[in-house]
Amino acid sequence: MPKLGPLSVLVVEDSAFVRTVLTATLRAMGVGTVHAATSGAAAIRFLEDRRAALPPGASPVDLVISDLVMPEVDGLMLLRWLRTSPRSPDKFLPVLMLSGAADRHYVEQARDLGATDFIAKPFSAQTIASRLLFAVARPRRFVLAAGYFGPDRRRTDKPVALDCRMTGGSEILVVHSASKAAGIDRFPVVYFELPNRLGPKIGIAPKGPVPTLPPDVLAAAEQEIQNRAGDYATWIAGEVEEMSRRVDRLVREPDAVPGLLAQVNRAAHELRGQGGIFGYPLITRIAKSLYEATRGAGAGAVTANEHQLFKAHVDAIRAVMNARISGDGGVTGQQLLASLDVAKRKYAKTDGSGAGA
């Protein structure tokens, strides 16, 4: 059984509620030290301060779990800084990207910036544990090539078409120590085959199987998540009311439309990832639909059509939480989704005034 007590993890998440849930879940799994940052910028400041306080060569944390979509400095910008900045305290730091936006372009951006792995929202304790343990037990070699630095993006040794690392053996430099990389600029591709420092730290044998946590530990961690379902229902009420106010402002304040749309879109993204975590998968479905609708909306004036469509989504989210419709909601849930589908068809077919075509 792995002992996670020696590990230190930095959680980067702008949602205070999800940040609290993640840190509590990691501690329930046995992770000894969990730090938290409210944004990518706060994470960079934390890592720089930690590096200054530690002996040279010491990594400020063992692993980072970062949300992908955050205001200002997001997870992608943090990842780029970690992998490429001269100020990065550890360019080889494992980074698990956390996001409710499992859209392909997000995943590809994070992969191409050197993400170690992904945790999709809604997440479970099992998912967090398996991704963390795999990153620790099976670290991939790092690759430096034209336009890329990060873990080898190939999961197997099979060639990948158009991969920038399909290079002859004579053109590849293999480095076994990050501090002994002289002459790397003479090679188009460099493999960093570094020792696994984290596996032995928690008792994983070098060639042993990827461990799992005992069922009772996983159950306790999952309970930490479920214990907060009631708190989530209370917390989301305020979020939905704020979203409703912003939707109403869209038609009253045309000059503020771009900013308001961005706020509604970001809030929908967060709800999209959170609902399923706390037993409200209907929230995930409705918020995903609102996220897609607001992402495609124009940056100019919002039509009556769009306004009614956004309101229909907010009202549906409010109905789910007011009635505490958990799971698929049975007949009530299906009726609610059907009503939303009717609204989507109706407003897609009307003109800007909302009158029927």
Secondary structure as UniProt FT lines:
FT   TURN            5..6
FT   STRAND          8..12
FT   HELIX           16..29
FT   STRAND          33..37
FT   HELIX           40..53
FT   TURN            56..57
FT   STRAND          63..67
FT   HELIX           75..84
FT   TURN            86..87
FT   TURN            91..92
FT   STRAND          95..99
FT   HELIX           104..112
FT   TURN            113..114
FT   STRAND          117..120
FT   HELIX           125..137
FT   STRAND          142..145
FT   TURN            146..147
FT   STRAND          148..151
FT   TURN            161..162
FT   TURN            164..165
FT   HELIX           169..171
FT   STRAND          172..175
FT   TURN            178..179
FT   TURN            182..183
FT   HELIX           184..186
FT   STRAND          189..192
FT   HELIX           198..201
FT   TURN            202..203
FT   TURN            206..207
FT   HELIX           215..226
FT   TURN            227..228
FT   HELIX           229..252
FT   HELIX           254..256
FT   HELIX           257..274
FT   HELIX           275..278
FT   HELIX           281..295
FT   HELIX           304..322
FT   TURN            323..324
FT   TURN            327..328
FT   HELIX           330..349
FT   TURN            352..353
//
